[in-house]
Amino acid sequence: MRGRFCLRLSDGVAVLFLLLVTYQTRAQSTDAGANFVRDVQPIFNARCAACHTGNEAQAGLRLHTRAEMLKGGVSGPAIVAGSSANSLLVARITGEKPPLMPLAGKPLSTAEIGIIRRWIDAGAPGPGATGEPSWTPVLSPRRPDIPEHAEFRNPIDRFVAAYFQKAGVAFPAAISGEVFLRRVYLDLWGLPPTPQQRLEFLNDSSLDSRERLIEKLLAAAEPYSGHWISFWNDLLHNDEGVSYIGDRKSITPWLVDALQKNLPYDRFVRALLNPTGDGDPEGFLLGVNWRGDVNASQTAVMQAAQNSAQVFLAVNLKCNSCHDSFISKWKLADAYGLASFYSEKPLELVRCDVPTGKTAVARFLYPELGGVATDAPLKEKREVAARLFTSPENGRFTRTFVNRIWKQLFGRGLVLAGIQLRGTRLRCPLPASDHP
């Protein structure tokens, strides 16, 4: 099949499309204890954060850190390190001691309770207690063995078939030609097929008719780009409206050209993050610069950091652009560290619009991928940032892209969260398409 898939993944990156399921399934199956950042904190963030974070935490109990759980609230310590059986938190989430928590929504699943129990029984180790970093390590890419299958040639089909076999699920029958035709036209062109296009396809009895139709639709640059430009304009917060005054610039013409030329995704993102030529899309980094600096957390460079992290890594930095986040691991210094890559001058950390007197250091969100000299000029910092975002070792970059495309085509992502990917557990192993 031709390389274009919304934007082509260049060699060395395309294979990671296949790795998202295998990586997350492997992470999910770890039984020897539980990692707080990777396994436990995402449960608290998703199910408990509404009531037990921030200054107004109910019953005085905050579940953001290990220390806060050991301290507990008005009912005493939430956990007893090393003993889940004697931990009030476990008694609440199992219903052993009413009221059953959480009060709203479904109770925690058996698997979620098991993760929390294993973590507590292991001594409730916090970030750094076992030598692990306080941030979630970047997803390291790996190349798994493709399962053998007598019928399927496509690697994705083989991985899906292996999952179905392990789960005891019958493989669904292939959809009809009519259904396939309608889906592929709507997915790639955003239009239904014409009567002539319908007859042409249905009268083609060759074994590779579907594959050749996909190639044909992808090769048609204008209808393809005309449909997918909406996806990219929305994702990149780009608009052709009347608000383009001052320094803000539309990048729509560049986006259309990139789609029609089938620009590889890593080169596409590097151009957005490090515009160097007259035709490059500097509007993405400029963000809402035309509004001026609304406050310390909404300057142009801070918004460049927020947008690039959220769009390309599914990391939400909005809360910790003002203060250390109450619901995630990210700190104020993390947001300023990334923003420093886009700033010509040093940035002072400002918490809730109050200067701290501390100077930020340019530091990537996943420092194991590399960094930049503290005295590097803006040109070099942008180059380094673009390289770190798109590094072949930055599996989160590709993982985020795969999840977004999967969601666009199937209606929901492999990981349900669209704004921020928390943890590594696969919440939606094989999303089925419900539309006809």
C-alpha positions in Angstrom: 0.0 0.0 0.0 1.2 3.5 -0.7 2.8 5.3 2.2 0.2 8.1 2.6 -1.9 7.7 5.7 -3.1 11.1 6.6 0.6 11.8 6.5 3.2 9.2 5.7 5.3 7.7 8.5 8.9 7.7 7.3 11.0 4.5 7.4 11.8 3.4 11.0 8.7 5.1 12.3 5.9 3.3 10.4 6.6 0.1 12.2 5.6 1.7 15.5 2.0 1.8 14.3 2.0 -1.9 15.0 3.7 -1.7 18.4 1.1 0.3 20.4 -1.1 -2.8 21.2 1.9 -5.1 21.9 3.6 -2.5 24.2 0.5 -1.7 26.2 -0.6 -5.3 26.5 2.8 -6.1 27.9 2.7 -3.2 30.3 -0.8 -4.2 31.4 0.2 -7.8 32.2 2.9 -7.0 34.8 2.0 -8.9 38.0 5.0 -8.5 40.2 3.8 -5.5 42.2 2.6 -2.2 40.7 4.4 0.9 39.7 2.8 4.0 41.3 3.3 6.4 38.3 2.5 3.9 35.6 -0.2 1.8 37.2 -1.7 3.3 40.3 -1.7 7.1 39.8 -3.7 6.8 36.5 -6.5 5.0 38.4 -6.6 7.8 41.0 -6.5 10.4 38.3 -9.4 8.9 36.4 -11.6 7.8 39.3 -10.8 9.8 42.4 -9.3 13.1 41.4 -12.6 14.9 41.2 -13.1 14.7 45.0 -9.6 14.1 46.4 -7.2 16.6 44.9 -6.6 20.3 45.4 -7.2 22.5 48.4 -10.9 21.5 48.6 -10.3 17.7 48.8 -13.3 16.0 50.5 -12.7 14.7 54.0 -9.2 16.3 53.8 -7.9 13.4 51.8 -5.7 14.0 48.8 -4.5 11.1 46.7 -2.0 12.8 44.5 1.1 11.6 46.3 2.2 8.7 48.5 2.9 11.1 51.4 -0.6 12.5 51.3 -2.1 9.0 51.4 0.0 8.0 54.4 -1.1 11.2 56.1 -4.7 10.6 55.2 -7.7 12.8 56.0 -10.2 13.2 58.8 -10.7 9.4 59.1 -7.0 8.7 59.4 -4.3 7.4 57.1 -5.6 6.1 53.8 -3.0 3.4 53.4 -0.8 1.3 55.6 2.4 0.6 53.6 2.9 -3.1 53.3 -0.7 -4.1 54.3 -3.6 -3.6 52.0 -5.8 -5.6 54.3 -5.4 -2.9 57.0 -5.7 0.1 54.6 -8.8 2.2 54.8 -8.5 3.1 51.1 -8.9 -0.6 50.2 -11.8 -1.0 52.6 -13.6 1.9 51.0 -13.1 0.9 47.3 -14.1 -2.7 48.0 -17.2 -1.7 50.1 -15.9 -3.6 53.1 -16.3 -0.3 55.0 -19.1 1.9 53.8 -19.6 4.1 52.0 -18.3 2.4 48.8 -15.9 4.7 46.9 -16.1 6.4 44.5 -19.5 7.8 45.4 -20.2 8.6 41.8 -19.9 6.4 38.8 -19.1 2.7 38.6 -17.1 1.0 41.4 -13.5 0.2 40.7 -13.0 -3.0 38.7 -11.4 -6.1 40.2 -8.3 -5.5 38.2 -8.0 -1.9 39.4 -8.4 -2.9 43.0 -5.8 -5.7 42.5 -3.3 -3.1 41.2 -3.8 -0.9 44.3 -3.6 -3.9 46.6 -0.3 -5.1 45.1 1.2 -1.6 45.3 0.3 -1.2 48.9 1.5 -4.7 49.8 4.8 -4.0 48.1 5.3 -1.1 50.6 3.5 1.6 48.5 6.8 2.7 46.9 6.6 6.2 45.5 8.5 7.7 42.5 12.2 7.3 43.1 11.9 4.8 45.9 13.0 2.0 43.6 15.3 4.0 41.4 12.6 4.8 38.8 12.3 8.3 37.5 9.5 10.5 38.8 8.1 11.0 35.3 6.6 8.3 33.2 9.5 7.1 31.0 9.1 7.7 27.3 7.8 4.7 25.4 10.9 3.0 24.0 10.2 1.5 20.6 10.8 -2.2 20.0 10.3 -4.5 17.0 8.2 -7.5 18.0 8.0 -10.7 16.0 5.0 -10.7 13.7 2.7 -13.6 14.4 2.4 -16.3 11.8 -1.0 -16.7 10.1 -2.0 -18.9 7.2 -4.7 -16.5 5.9 -3.6 -13.0 6.7 -0.8 -11.1 5.0 -1.2 -7.7 6.7 0.8 -7.5 10.0 -2.0 -5.6 11.8 -4.4 -8.4 10.9 -2.0 -10.9 12.3 -1.7 -9.1 15.6 -5.4 -8.7 15.8 -5.9 -12.4 15.0 -3.4 -13.4 17.7 -5.3 -11.3 20.2 -8.6 -12.8 19.2 -7.3 -16.3 19.5 -5.8 -15.6 23.0 -9.1 -14.0 24.1 -11.2 -16.7 22.6 -13.0 -14.3 20.3 -14.2 -15.4 16.9 -12.8 -13.3 14.0 -15.6 -11.4 12.4 -16.5 -12.0 8.8 -15.2 -9.6 6.2 -17.6 -6.7 5.5 -19.4 -6.7 2.1 -18.1 -4.8 -0.9 -20.9 -2.2 -0.5 -20.0 -1.4 3.1 -16.3 -1.3 2.4 -16.8 1.0 -0.5 -18.8 3.5 1.5 -16.5 3.4 4.5 -13.3 3.9 2.5 -14.6 6.8 0.5 -16.0 8.6 3.6 -12.8 7.9 5.6 -10.3 9.1 2.9 -12.3 11.6 0.9 -15.2 12.6 3.2 -17.6 11.9 0.3 -19.7 8.9 -0.7 -18.9 7.2 -4.0 -20.7 8.2 -7.2 -22.9 5.7 -8.9 -20.2 5.2 -11.5 -17.5 4.7 -8.9 -19.7 2.2 -7.1 -20.3 0.1 -10.2 -16.7 0.2 -11.2 -15.6 -1.2 -7.8 -18.4 -3.8 -7.4 -17.8 -5.2 -10.9 -14.1 -5.7 -10.1 -13.7 -9.3 -9.0 -9.9 -9.3 -8.6 -8.5 -10.4 -5.2 -6.7 -7.1 -4.7 -9.6 -4.8 -5.6 -9.9 -3.3 -2.2 -6.2 -2.6 -1.8 -6.1 -1.0 -5.3 -9.1 1.2 -4.4 -7.3 2.4 -1.3 -4.2 3.2 -3.3 -6.3 5.1 -5.8 -8.1 7.2 -3.2 -4.8 8.0 -1.4 -3.1 9.0 -4.6 -5.8 11.6 -5.4 -4.1 14.6 -3.7 -6.9 17.2 -4.0 -10.0 15.2 -2.6 -7.7 13.6 0.0 -6.2 16.8 1.3 -9.6 18.6 1.0 -11.0 16.1 3.5 -8.1 15.7 5.9 -7.3 19.4 6.2 -10.2 19.8 8.7 -8.6 17.1 10.9 -5.3 18.9 11.0 -6.7 22.4 11.3 -8.7 21.3 14.3 -5.8 19.5 15.9 -3.3 22.3 15.4 -5.8 25.0 16.4 -5.4 26.7 13.0 -8.2 28.9 11.7 -8.8 31.0 8.7 -11.1 33.4 10.6 -10.9 37.2 11.0 -8.7 36.9 14.1 -5.5 36.8 12.0 -4.1 40.1 13.0 -0.7 41.2 14.3 1.8 38.3 14.3 -0.6 35.4 14.1 -0.5 33.6 10.8 -2.6 30.9 9.1 -0.8 27.7 8.2 -3.6 26.3 6.1 -1.8 26.7 2.7 1.2 25.0 4.1 -0.9 22.2 5.5 -2.7 21.6 2.2 0.7 21.5 0.4 2.1 19.1 2.9 -0.8 16.7 2.6 -0.7 16.8 -1.2 3.0 16.2 -1.3 2.7 13.3 1.2 5.2 14.9 3.5 6.4 12.3 6.1 5.0 12.9 9.5 8.3 13.4 11.3 9.4 16.0 8.7 5.9 17.6 9.0 6.3 18.0 12.7 9.9 19.3 12.5 8.7 22.0 10.1 6.0 23.1 12.5 8.3 23.2 15.5 11.3 24.7 13.8 10.2 26.9 10.9 13.3 28.2 9.1 12.3 29.3 5.6 9.8 31.8 4.2 7.3 29.1 3.3 7.5 27.3 6.6 4.5 27.2 9.0 5.6 29.6 11.8 2.0 30.2 12.7 1.8 27.1 14.9 4.6 28.3 17.3 3.2 31.9 17.3 -0.1 30.6 18.6 -2.2 33.5 20.0 0.6 36.0 19.9 -1.7 38.6 18.4 -3.5 38.8 21.8 -0.3 39.8 23.6 0.7 38.3 27.0 -2.5 37.7 28.8 -0.7 36.4 31.9 2.5 34.6 32.7 1.0 31.2 31.9 -0.3 32.3 28.5 2.6 34.0 26.8 3.4 33.0 23.3 6.3 30.7 24.3 4.2 29.1 27.1 1.4 28.4 24.6 3.9 27.0 22.1 5.0 24.5 24.8 1.4 23.7 25.8 0.3 23.1 22.2 3.3 21.1 21.0 3.2 18.8 24.1 -0.5 18.2 23.9 -0.8 17.8 20.1 2.3 15.6 19.5 2.8 13.8 22.9 -0.7 13.9 24.4 0.8 15.7 27.5 -1.4 18.4 29.0 0.7 21.2 30.5 -2.0 23.8 31.0 -2.4 23.3 34.8 1.3 23.2 35.5 1.9 26.3 33.4 0.6 28.2 36.4 1.5 25.9 39.3 2.5 22.3 40.0 -0.4 20.1 38.7 -2.8 18.7 41.3 -3.9 15.8 39.1 -0.8 14.8 37.2 2.9 14.4 37.8 3.9 17.5 35.8 5.5 20.4 37.6 5.7 24.2 37.0 9.4 23.7 36.1 8.4 21.1 33.4 6.2 23.6 31.5 8.8 26.4 31.7 11.6 23.9 30.8 9.8 23.1 27.5 8.8 26.7 26.9 12.5 27.7 27.2 13.2 25.9 24.0 11.1 28.5 22.2 12.2 31.6 24.1 15.1 33.9 23.1 15.7 35.1 26.6 15.7 33.2 29.9 12.4 32.7 31.6 11.6 33.3 35.2 9.3 30.8 36.8 6.0 32.5 37.8 3.6 30.7 40.0 0.0 32.0 39.9 1.3 35.3 38.4 3.7 35.6 41.3 7.4 35.6 40.3 9.5 33.0 42.1 12.9 34.5 41.4 14.0 31.2 39.9 15.2 30.9 36.3 14.0 28.1 34.1 16.4 25.8 32.3 15.6 24.4 28.9 14.7 20.8 29.6 12.7 18.3 27.5 9.7 16.5 29.1 11.6 13.2 28.7 15.2 14.1 29.5 16.5 10.6 28.7 16.1 11.5 25.0 18.6 14.4 25.3 18.9 18.1 26.0 20.5 21.3 25.0 23.2 23.6 26.4 21.9 26.2 28.8 23.5 29.0 26.8 22.3 27.8 23.4 20.8 30.4 21.1 17.2 30.2 20.0 17.9 28.7 16.6 19.8 25.8 18.2 17.1 25.3 20.9 14.4 25.0 18.3 16.4 22.6 16.3 17.0 20.4 19.3 13.3 20.5 20.4 12.2 19.5 16.9 14.7 16.6 16.9 13.7 15.4 20.4 10.0 15.5 19.6 10.4 13.4 16.5 13.3 11.2 17.6 12.9 7.5 16.6 13.5 6.7 20.3 10.5 8.9 21.3 7.9 6.2 21.1 5.3 8.5 22.7 5.4 10.7 19.7 4.4 7.9 17.4 2.0 6.4 19.9 0.1 9.6 20.1 -0.2 9.9 16.4 -1.4 6.3 16.0 -4.0 6.9 18.7 -5.3 10.1 17.0 -5.6 8.4 13.6 -7.2 5.3 15.1 -9.8 7.5 16.9 -10.5 9.4 13.7 -11.1 6.2 11.7 -12.8 4.0 14.4 -14.5 6.6 16.5 -12.5 6.0 19.6 -8.8 5.6 20.3 -6.8 2.6 21.4 -6.4 4.7 24.5 -9.7 6.5 25.2 -8.1 9.7 26.5 -7.7 12.2 23.6 -6.2 15.2 25.4 -3.8 13.4 27.7 -2.5 9.8 27.6 -2.2 8.8 31.3 -0.3 5.6 32.1 0.2 2.8 29.7 -2.8 0.5 30.2 -4.7 -0.3 27.0 -8.2 0.8 27.9 -9.8 -0.1 24.5 -7.9 -3.1 23.1 -9.7 -3.5 19.8 -12.2 -0.8 19.2 -14.9 -1.9 16.8 -16.5 0.3 14.2 -20.2 0.8 15.0 -21.1 2.8 11.9 -22.3 1.0 8.8 
